[in-house]
Amino acid sequence: MSPAPYGSSSTASATSPQGCLKGQAREAEKQLAAYIAEKYQPTRHARDIDRIDVADVLSIYLEDCGPQVIDQLKLERCIGR
């Protein structure tokens, strides 16, 4: 038996096409963004200055120098991670 198409079941009003409960989309987006940010690792090799993203510089700085900063939470908030 194949599953009913989206919108045809009794739970259609409660779920989105992605399988999230309606009203939880924002939380799901936040969790996905956090997951992607956690998994992303900028490349660490010499390259042209015009090809280096500021976000990569901040990420590397946070990883390399963050542990030595007295107020790490403030640093993380300022960087926006």
N, C-alpha and C positions, 0 to 999 in steps of 0.2 A: 504494500500500500504506500503510495507516494504522499509526501506531506502536502497539506493544503497550501495554495498560493497565499502570499501576504495579503491580509485584508479579508480573508474568507473564513477564518476561524473565530471562535468566540473570544479568544485572547488578543485579537488583532488590535483592538483599541488600547491594549495595555502595553504593547511592544512596538519597537521601531523595526525597520528592515534589518538593522545591525544586531538585533537580539537584545537590546537594552530596554529596560522599562522606560516608558515615556516619563519625562521629568528627571531622568538620570543622565541625560546626554551631556550636560556640562561636567558632571563628575567623571564620566567616562573619558571626555576630552582631556581633562586635567590629568587623569591617570595615564592616558596614552602619551601626552606631552612629557610627563615625568619619566616614563619608560624610555622614550626616544632619547631624551637628554642624558639619561643614565648610561645608555648603551653607546652613545656617540663618542668617539675618540678622535680628536683632531690629529692630522698627520704632523709628525715632528721631524721634518727635514728642511734643509735650506731651500728656499724658493724665492721668487721675485716678490718684493714687498707689495706690489699691486695685486698679488694673488692670495694674500693672507687675509682671512676674515678676522674682524675685530673679536667676534665671538670665540674664535679659536684661540686668540691671544689671551683673552680673559679666562677661558677654560684651562689652558695650560698654566697660567699664573695661579689660579685657584688651586690646582692640583699640586704644583711645585712649591708655592710659597704660603698657601693657605694655612697649613699646620703651624707655621711659625707666627702667624698673626694672633695677637692677643684676643681680639673680639671676632672670632671666625664667623659667628652668626651674622654680625653686622656686615662683614665682607661678602658673605653669600647673598644677603639681601641687596646690597649695593650692586653686585654683579647681576642679580636677577635670576638666579638659578632656582 
